[in-house]
Amino acid sequence: MYQQQYGGQQAYGGQQQYAAPQQQAYGGAQYQHQQQQQQQASYHQPQTQTTAQPAPAATAPAADESKPAPIQIDTQHDDMVHDAQLDFYGTKLATGSSDRTIKVYDISGNSYTPNATLSVHSGPVYQLAWSHPKYGTLLASASFDGSVQIHRESPPGQWKCIKSFVDLHESSVNGVEFAPQEYGLVAASGSSDGRVAILSHGDDDSWTVEYLKDTPLGVNAVSWAPYGVATRDGTEEATPARIATGGSDNGVRIWRRDPATGAWEQEPFESSDPSISHGDWVRDVAFAPRVIPGRSVVASCSEDGTVIIWSQGGDNGDSDDGKWTPTVLNKFEGAVWRVSWSITGNILAVSSGDSNVTLWKEALDGTWSEVSKVEDTARDKQ
């Protein structure tokens, strides 16, 4: 059993816990990086999709249903939990584990019900991602076995693997995320083989794969920029799709899709202050929801314990030269594994190696301060 708070997984022998009103799962995926990078993906190809019969309904400890109390979930995983993600409406929770399974739960108020256990991967499941509900109840999973699997629930409680990208990568797949729904049913995955795969679903129900050569040292995380609209010559047009990646070369990269050719190109990622950078592997990156028109904000975290907020354009960015302005949010005592924005884009959740999840908010002067800490009640009971 593992601790889960705000969707952020911490491997310290408790129950999983998260706060019900949150829609996005804040995570601290504590990867075994030596295992990821040094082991070779020698697993067999994924097995046929299976859906376990859900266990009897489980409920959280008695609580006032009118208050958003944390829910402690005994996931019944047999090994470390690497990721936990809530869907768009916050009514389904999916967890991925080193036991090679995915577990799905239905969330209602202060209670949860096991929905299904999915066993299609032949290696640890490192990350999960829900699609926009426009495309149905779709869940993508990334695994050490080098594959990405797309699962669909239809009817409720019945799951099927609708697309299996076996051998998509030559090494561990460390991250996966669906694009904003305006770009269509598209997902991106990042792998230790140094590539990012763009998975696109067509009108004929087929899938295409396009690869981006990122860093040969390995990609640990991917994040799509939010959809936006820009006005040019009095005409509104959609902003190009962009992806941020975090790598084992300690760097952050930005990719942009050319709207004219459809080709992906790497943007220059120039910092206005070269003295601020990560000194170890970048474990996660996260584009913030668009708050100020023309402004892009990316949060990145590293094993060196730093979280950096990068801003470009808008009121507080360097819109003229295209450089990114870095701000160190905090230097933590241990590695930082996951960062995640609130849906309003003004609060950042940080999951760190000291087994804490903290919430941070930016002041008017641009400084960041801790506004809350998620209490690890399950660990305290040990």
C-alpha positions, -999 to 999 in steps of 0.1 A, spaced: 0 0 0 12 35 -8 4 70 1 -14 91 -24 -23 127 -17 -37 151 -44 -30 122 -68 7 125 -60 22 91 -53 48 87 -25 62 53 -18 61 50 19 40 21 30 6 37 37 -27 40 20 -33 62 -10 -49 95 -3 -61 124 -25 -84 154 -22 -117 148 -39 -124 183 -54 -91 183 -74 -95 175 -111 -58 169 -118 -37 143 -100 -7 159 -85 21 134 -87 55 125 -74 64 96 -95 94 81 -77 110 62 -105 138 38 -100 160 57 -124 188 33 -124 164 5 -133 149 26 -160 182 36 -177 204 6 -171 180 -22 -176 170 -32 -212 134 -37 -221 135 -75 -224 99 -81 -215 76 -101 -238 50 -82 -258 19 -71 -238 -8 -97 -232 -43 -94 -244 -64 -68 -226 -81 -82 -195 -105 -65 -171 -108 -79 -136 -141 -80 -120 -143 -50 -96 -142 -58 -59 -171 -49 -36 -177 -12 -31 -152 4 -7 -158 36 12 -136 60 30 -138 64 67 -170 81 79 -170 118 71 -192 147 66 -203 143 29 -207 181 26 -170 187 32 -142 177 7 -123 154 29 -93 134 17 -100 98 7 -76 70 17 -75 43 -9 -60 9 -4 -50 3 -40 -42 -34 -35 -12 -30 -58 16 -55 -51 45 -31 -58 54 6 -59 28 30 -73 43 53 -99 14 74 -110 -22 84 -102 -44 105 -124 -79 118 -121 -101 122 -152 -115 154 -165 -145 154 -141 -126 141 -112 -149 110 -109 -124 83 -120 -89 76 -105 -64 55 -123 -31 42 -107 -1 25 -124 24 3 -106 55 -18 -109 33 -48 -105 25 -42 -142 -12 -34 -136 -35 -4 -138 -63 0 -113 -93 22 -119 -117 35 -93 -150 54 -94 -150 84 -71 -182 98 -56 -182 123 -27 -161 109 0 -162 73 -12 -147 52 -39 -155 19 -57 -130 -3 -75 -139 -3 -112 -114 -25 -129 -79 -39 -130 -61 -37 -164 -33 -61 -171 -18 -55 -206 17 -44 -199 47 -67 -194 67 -41 -174 61 -15 -147 35 12 -156 52 46 -152 26 71 -163 -11 74 -172 -32 101 -190 -69 106 -195 -82 120 -228 -108 148 -230 -143 133 -225 -152 145 -260 -135 113 -272 -151 91 -246 -135 75 -216 -100 69 -229 -69 61 -208 -33 60 -221 -6 41 -202 32 42 -206 54 14 -195 90 2 -191 82 -24 -217 85 2 -244 48 4 -253 19 28 -250 -16 13 -247 -49 31 -253 -78 17 -232 -115 26 -235 -143 20 -211 -176 11 -228 -200 3 -213 -193 14 -178 -170 -11 -160 -160 -28 -192 -125 -19 -205 -109 -28 -238 -75 -20 -252 -84 -3 -285 -48 4 -296 -16 -13 -286 16 6 -296 40 -24 -290 77 -16 -294 68 21 -299 101 29 -282 133 11 -279 135 16 -242 113 26 -212 84 50 -219 85 74 -190 58 99 -199 25 102 -219 0 129 -222 -30 137 -245 -31 170 -264 -57 197 -258 -89 184 -274 -89 212 -300 -60 196 -317 -78 163 -321 -72 129 -305 -34 132 -303 -10 120 -276 27 124 -270 51 100 -252 87 104 -240 112 76 -237 146 68 -224 156 61 -260 157 99 -265 127 103 -286 92 117 -284 64 99 -302 34 118 -315 4 95 -318 -24 108 -340 -59 93 -345 -74 98 -380 -109 101 -393 -106 65 -407 -100 52 -372 -63 46 -380 -33 59 -359 -1 74 -372 32 78 -354 58 106 -358 91 107 -339 110 137 -326 147 133 -318 149 151 -284 180 142 -263 201 110 -266 203 107 -228 166 101 -225 132 119 -221 116 117 -187 85 139 -192 63 156 -218 37 183 -215 14 200 -241 9 237 -241 -27 248 -236 -47 257 -267 -48 294 -275 -60 319 -301 -39 348 -314 -50 378 -334 -30 387 -365 -40 414 -389 -74 415 -374 -80 377 -378 -81 352 -350 -62 320 -355 -52 291 -333 -17 291 -319 5 263 -331 7 231 -310 37 231 -286 53 204 -264 77 208 -235 101 180 -226 123 173 -197 154 152 -202 182 133 -185 206 159 -199 193 183 -172 175 204 -199 141 216 -210 131 217 -247 102 232 -265 88 217 -298 64 235 -321 43 222 -349 45 244 -380 9 252 -390 18 255 -427 38 223 -431 26 202 -402 63 194 -393 76 196 -358 105 219 -351 125 225 -320 123 261 -307 153 278 -293 151 276 -255 172 306 -245 172 317 -208 174 354 -199 195 343 -169 219 314 -178 230 312 -142 196 296 -133 193 260 -145 189 224 -133 220 205 -122 205 170 -125 179 151 -144 147 170 -151 119 147 -138 88 166 -149 77 196 -169 42 212 -169 28 239 -191 5 262 -170 -31 269 -182 -32 301 -202 -40 330 -179 -24 360 -196 -28 362 -234 5 358 -252 23 345 -221 36 309 -218 46 295 -184 64 261 -178 73 246 -145 101 221 -144 115 200 -115 147 181 -111 165 155 -90 187 184 -78 158 195 -57 150 227 -76 117 238 -92 120 265 -119 92 286 -133 99 296 -169 79 325 -185 79 338 -220 59 367 -234 30 386 -218 34 412 -191 62 394 -173 81 378 -201 106 388 -228 82 389 -257 106 408 -279 136 384 -280 117 352 -273 138 343 -243 125 325 -212 127 342 -178 135 317 -151 124 320 -115 135 295 -88 104 286 -69 123 267 -42 152 245 -34 140 214 -17 160 191 5 154 160 -18 147 153 -54 115 167 -68 95 142 -89 64 159 -101 48 193 -106 12 200 -115 -9 232 -120 -43 239 -107 -69 243 -135 -69 281 -129 -31 282 -134 -23 301 -102 -13 273 -79 14 248 -84 16 215 -66 50 200 -60 57 164 -50 92 159 -35 114 132 -23 109 142 13 75 126 11 57 159 10 32 176 -14 32 213 -11 11 240 -28 27 272 -41 12 305 -53 28 335 -71 25 370 -55 20 402 -74 58 409 -72 66 376 -89 78 357 -59 65 323 -49 54 312 -15 41 280 0 4 283 8 -4 248 20 11 214 27 -8 182 21 -7 163 54 5 127 51 -21 113 74 -17 77 62 20 77 70 14 92 104 -7 62 113 21 38 106 
